[in-house]
Amino acid sequence: MKEKASEEVRIAILGAGDRGSIYARFLSAQGASIVAIVDSDSVRARALQTNHAPEARLFSRWKDLLQNASSLGLDAVVIALPDQFHMEPAMEFSKREISVLLEKPVGLSVSELDRMQGHIKSMRKKENHALIMVCHVLRYSDFFGKIRTLIEHNRIGEVRSILHAENVSYFHFAHSYVRGNWGRSKQSSPVLLAKCSHDFDLIGWFAGSEFKSVQCSGELNTFLPEKAPAGATDRCLNGCPHSDCLFHAGSTYLDGLPLKRELARSRGWLSWMARISLRWPGLIRRLPYFRKLYPWPYWPTTTIVSGKVSQESVLVALKSGPYGRCVYTAGSDQPDHADTVIHFENGVTAIMRLNGNSYQEARTIRIEGSAGTLEGRFGQGGHLVLRLHGSSESEKIPVTVDQAGHLAEDRAISAEFLDQMRKLRTENRNTQQIVDWIQQADAILHQVMEGHRMALLAERSRATGRTIFR
């Protein structure tokens, strides 16, 4: 059932993949009208249309949508296209006073970020109030929001250092950054930007300062041809004898074994279902409910096929597409582990660790202050613990964490964006209130792009072996 909306906000979805579909689902449920979908894959576009936007017009190119924006009465667009197609449509639509909910990254180079900053200044001089909101959804989490609040309330004193780790599970890294869309940095974006821009943004948010230098060391050590087991074939389903390989495409996308292992470590009924299906795999083919789990009907399998997941569609994808390749010979150039040291202008230091070999998906953080230490874990549940220097006791801070990832945060940013769009439609354009509100939104966008800068300069540092100063 759709939530009642006070004003109909007309939105187009650019990119009908996983992220675009999630935002379409939540925006539609919250009362937005999805009036157009853009995707070069017509099967994927029609699937999104059928599920969430039956009256939406379909376009294969975003420039065709731009030409029809006035006739559609567009208020906003969601840009969830491949990374290299974020900057140009974001600027072109916002020039026409059409607001943008933009999947990260904003741009793929420091010069592109400079262009975006210039574009924002130019819009505001012309009293163009179009918003550009980047989907850094972790800012909307109860977990990271409470860390920010505790820092603001001086619970650990002055922040001195931050140790933050982005632990990417072994199968997630293989799916996205070896076989997948981000396997080649020059054809997409560096993993430190594509995956870790969230993390650099959070570190800067907690440090409360602009950064002045970054230094990064990291390597690709796991997914190399010389690491392939003897006799491995170039594709997992081409008679490869290593069906028990951690990265076997059949066990990943058909059986969903890595996700079942993840769920088995969690809590609740999903954990029990996963444990049963792992212990007695024959049930998958016999009992009605378990039969629905073959082929695995959720992420990451949903990202490798267009339209409905079926055994036939998955087999076709694995036999001919990139996700059926052996991870050791797929040709990825992304580092699977990297440590970045950041020095901020206010004296705070931080280490951001990318770990692409984790047994389980989770972010971990430890913040040292002059009066205490705050540490926690976000992923498959979560917790925060506060320890003050002058006390022998520790305080557990209750946090709400989505067991399935960050769907709650995706829903929250969708609601926030829709609320902002309704304000733009109802507020007097030139009141001080709306000017202040736009300035606040632009300040957040600046912070987000500072996180992007850290990520891009970290990759430059990793490639050159030099510390990069602003």
N, C-alpha and C positions, 0 to 999 in steps of 0.2 A: 504494500500500500504506500502511495506517495504521501510525503508530508505536505501539509498545506502551505502554499507560498503566498506571501502578501503581494509580490510582484513577480511576473513571469520574466525570468532572465533567459535570454536566448544565447545558446552556447554551441560552438562547433568543436568536434574532437578531431585533431590532426594526429593520426597514428592509431590504428585499431588493434594494436598488440596488447600485451599484458597490462602495461601501465595505463594506456589510454582507455582500455576497457574498465579498469578499476575506477578511474575518475568518472567515466560516463555513468557507471552504475550508481555511485554515491551521489553525484550531482543530480541525476534524474530522480533518485529516491527523495532528495531534499527539496524538490520542486522546480528545478531548472528544466527548461525545454531544450532538448538536444535536437538542433535543427539541421545539422550537417555532419558528415563523417568523411574524412580524407584518408585514403590509403591506396597505394598502388596495387595491393592485393585485394581483388574484388571479393574473393571468398571470405576473407577475414573481415572486410568492411560490412558485407551482408550479414555475417554472424553477429557483429556488434549491433547492427541495425535491428535485427530480429529480436535480440535479447533486451535491448535498452532504449532503442530510439526508432520505433516503427515508422515514424513520419519523417525521419531525417533524409535529406538529399545526399547522394553519394557523389564524391569527386575523387579522381585519381591523383590530382595535383593540387597543392595548396594555393598556387597562383590562380587557378580556376575559381577556387572558393573566394579568394580576395576580390576578384572581379564581380562576384555575386553577393558580396557582403552587405551592401545597402538593401538589395531586394529581400534578403533574408532577415534584415533587421538585427544583425549580430551585435550582441553586447560584449561577448568575450570568446576567446578560443582557448582550448587546452592543447598545448604542443607536446606530443609524446612521440615525435618522429625520431629516427636515428640521430645520434649526437651531432653530426655535421650539418644537420638541417634544423638546428634550434635558433641560431642567431638571426638569420635573415627574415624568416616569417615573424619572429617576435618583434622585430623592429618595424616591419611593414604593416602588420596589423595594428600595433600600438600607435603608429603615425596617424592612423585613421580613427583614433580614439576608441579602439577596440581593445579591451583589457586582455591580459595573457596570464594563464596559469601554466608555467613553464617547467617541464621536467629538466633536471640537471643533466649536463652542464649548461651554463649560460653561453659560454664560448669555449673554443678549443685552443686559444692562445692568449697571452697577456695583451697583445694588440687588440684582439676582439673584445676583451673586457674593457679596455680603454674606449673603444668605439661605443660600447653599450653605455658607459658612463656619460659620454658626450651626448648620446641620443637622449638620455633621461633629462639632462640639463636643457637641451633644446626643446623638448616637449613642454617642460614646465615654464619656460619663458613664453611659450605660445599659449599658456593656460590650458594645455592638453592634460587632462587628469587620468588618462589611461594608466591602469596599474600593471606592473609586471611582478608577479609573485612566483618565486622559485619553489619547487616542491622539495624543500628540505624538511620533510615531514617529521624528522626526529625532534625538531624543536617543539612539536606539538605533543610529545609523549609525556606522560606523567613522570616517568623516570628522569629524563634529562631536564624537564621543567623544574622538578624538585631540587636537582643539583644546583641549577641557576638560582633558585629562591634561597637555598641555604647559603650560597656564597654572598648573595645580596644582603642577607640578614646577618652577615659576619659570623656565622656559626663556626667557621674554622679559622677565623682571623683573616689576615691578608694571604691571598694565594701566592705560593712560592713556586710550586712545580706541578706538572700534570703528566701522568703516564696513561696513555689511552691506546688500547689495542682494538683493531678491527680484525676479528678472527673469522675468516671466511672458511666455511667447511670445504673439505677436500673436493667434494663432488660439485658444490656450487662454483668453486673456482674453475674446475674443469669444464663445467657446462658453459659458463658465461665468458670466461677470459682465456680459454684454450680452444674449445670447439666453436664457441658462440660469436656473437656480434662484436665482442671486444677482444677477440683473439689477436688482432694485429693493431697496434697502437696508432699507426699512421692511417689506417682505414677507418678508425673510430675515434678513440681517445685513450690516453695513458690510463692504466688501471688506477693510479694514484688520484686521478681526477674522476674517472667514471665511477669508481667504487668508494673512494675515500674522501670525496668532497664533503660528504656529510660530516665526516670525522674532523677534518680540518676546520670546518665551520663551527662545530661544537667546541673545539679547543679554543678558538678565537673568542667565542661567546663567553666561555668561562674565564679566560684570561683577562677580558675586559680591556684590550689594548690592541693597537696595530702591531703587526710583526715587523722585525727589522732584518732577520736573516733566517735562512733554512739550510740545512745540510742533510743529505740523504745518502744512504748506502743500501743497496738491494740487488738481488740477482734472480734469474730464472735458473733454478737447479733441478726441479722435479720433472718437468715436461720436455725432455730432451730425447732425441733419437737414441743416444747411447744408453738411456735408462730403460728402454723397452725390453721386456722379457724375450728370451730367445724364441724365435719362431713366430713372433707376433705379426699379424697381417695389418695392412694399411687401414682396413675397416673391420670393426668388431664382428660383423655378421658375415664376413667373407672367410669363414672357416678358421677363425683364430682359435688356437687351442687353449687360450687362457680365459675361459668363461668365468673363473673365479676372481679375475682382476677387479680391483676396487673401482675402476673407471669403465668397466664393460658397458657398452651402450645398451645392450639388452636388459641387463639387470637394473640399469639406471632408469630407462624410459619406459620399458614394458612392465617390469616387476616393481619398480619404485623402491628397491631395497634401501638406498641411502635415506630416503625420506621416512621409511618405516623405522629405520634404526633411530633417526632423530626423534620421531614421535614416541618410540618406546622408552626414550630417556625422559620424556616429559611426564606430566601428571594427568589424571582424569581418564575418562572412558576412551579417548583417542589412544592413550598409551596402551591400554589393555587390548584394544583392537589391533594395534600394530604388533604387539608381542605375540598375539595368537597367530596372526598371518605370517610372522617370521618363523614361529616354532612349527606350525603345521601348514606349509605352503600349499598342500593339496586342497585345503578348504577353499582357496581362491576359485577353484574351478567347480566346486560342488554346491556350496551354500549360496543362496540368492544374494545376500548383502555383499559377501566377500567377492562374489563374481564381478561386482561393479568395480573392484579395485584392480582388474586386469583387462586391458592395459591400465597402468596407473593414470587416473583421470585428472590429476592436479599438476601444479608446477613441479618439475620443469617440463613435463611432457606437453603441457598445453602450449608451450612456446615454440615447439618444433613442428607443429602442424597448423594448417589453416582450417578453421572450422572445427567440426566434431572430432573428438579423439576416438579412434577405433583401432583395432589391431592392424587392420589393413593400412590405415593412414600413417600409423607410427612406423610400420615396417617399410613403407615406401620412403618415408623421411630418413630412416636409418640406413637404407641401402643406397640412397642417392644424394642425400643432403649432408651438410657439415657435421651434424650431431652423431653420425655413425662412424666418424673417423677415429682412428687410434689417437689417444691424447699425446702420445710420445712423438708422433710424426705429423701432428696437425699444423705445426709451424708457428705456434704462438711466440710472440716476443715480449710478453708482459712478465715483469718480475713476480715470482710467487711468494716472495718475502722481502720486506724493506722496512728500515727504521729511519724516521725523519726527526731531526732535532731542530726545534724552533725556538728562537729567542725573540721575546716581545719587548717593546719600547719601555714598558713599565717594570722590566726586570724579571718577569715570569719566564720560566723555561718549560718546555714541553717535549715529550717524545711521542710521536704517533707511529704505531707499529702496524704494518700490514702483514697478516699471517694468512697465507692462502693454503695452508696445510692443516687446518684445524680439524679435530675430530667432530666438532659441533659448532654451529653458527652462534656467535655471541660476541657482543662488545663488552670489554672490561675496562674499568677506569679507576684510577687512584689519584686523588688530588691532595697534595700536602699544603697545609696552611700554617701560619705562625702560631695558631692556637689549637690545631687539631688536624685529623686526617679523615677524608671521606673516600670510601671505596665501594664499588658495586659491580654488578653484572647485569647486562641487558640482553636478553635472548633466551628462548625456551624457559620463560619465567624470568624472574629478576629480583634483585634485592639491593638495598643501600645500607651501609653501616657507617656510623659516625663515632669516631674515637677522639675525645678531647685530651690534651696533654696533661691537664691537671686532675684527671679522673682515672680510676682503675676500671670503670665500667664502659661498655660500648652501648650505643643506642641504635636499634634497628629502625630504619625509616620505612614505613609502609609505602609500597609503590604498586601501581596497577600496570601489568605488562601483558601484552597480547601473546598468547602461546604460539600463535600462527605467524608471527612476524610483526608487521606494522600496519595491519589493516585498520586498527582503531585510529592511528595517526593519519592514514590516508583519508579516512572519513572526516576527521577533524579539520584537516586543511581544506577539504572540499567545502565543508560547512562555513569555514572562515572566509574563503574566497567568495562564496555565494552571498554571504552577509555583506561583504565589502561592495559587491556589485549592486546590491539593493540600496545601499547607502548612496552610491554614486547616482542612482536614478532618482532618489528622493531629496537629497540635500541640495541647497542652493550652491551653485558652482563656486561662487566667489566669497563665501563666508570664511572667516578666519578658522573656524572649526574644521572645514574640509581641507583647507590649506595645510593646517597642522597635521591632519591625519595623513595626507599625501606625503608630507615630509617624513613622517614616521615610517611609512611603508618604504620610501626610498632609502632611508637609513638602514633598514633591515636588508634591502637588496644590496646595498654597499657592503654590509658585513658578510653576506653570502658570497659576493664576488671576491672579497678578501680571502675567504677560505679557498676559492678557486685559484687565486694567485699563489697561495701557499702550495697547493697541489702541483700546479704547473712548474713552479720554481723548484719544488722538490724533485720532480722528474728531470729537470735540467741539471740539477746538482748530481743526481744519480748517474746521469749519462756522462757528465764531464768530470766527476770526482772533485768538484770544487764547492765550497760554501758560497751561496748566492746571497748577496746583500741587496736591499732595496735601492 
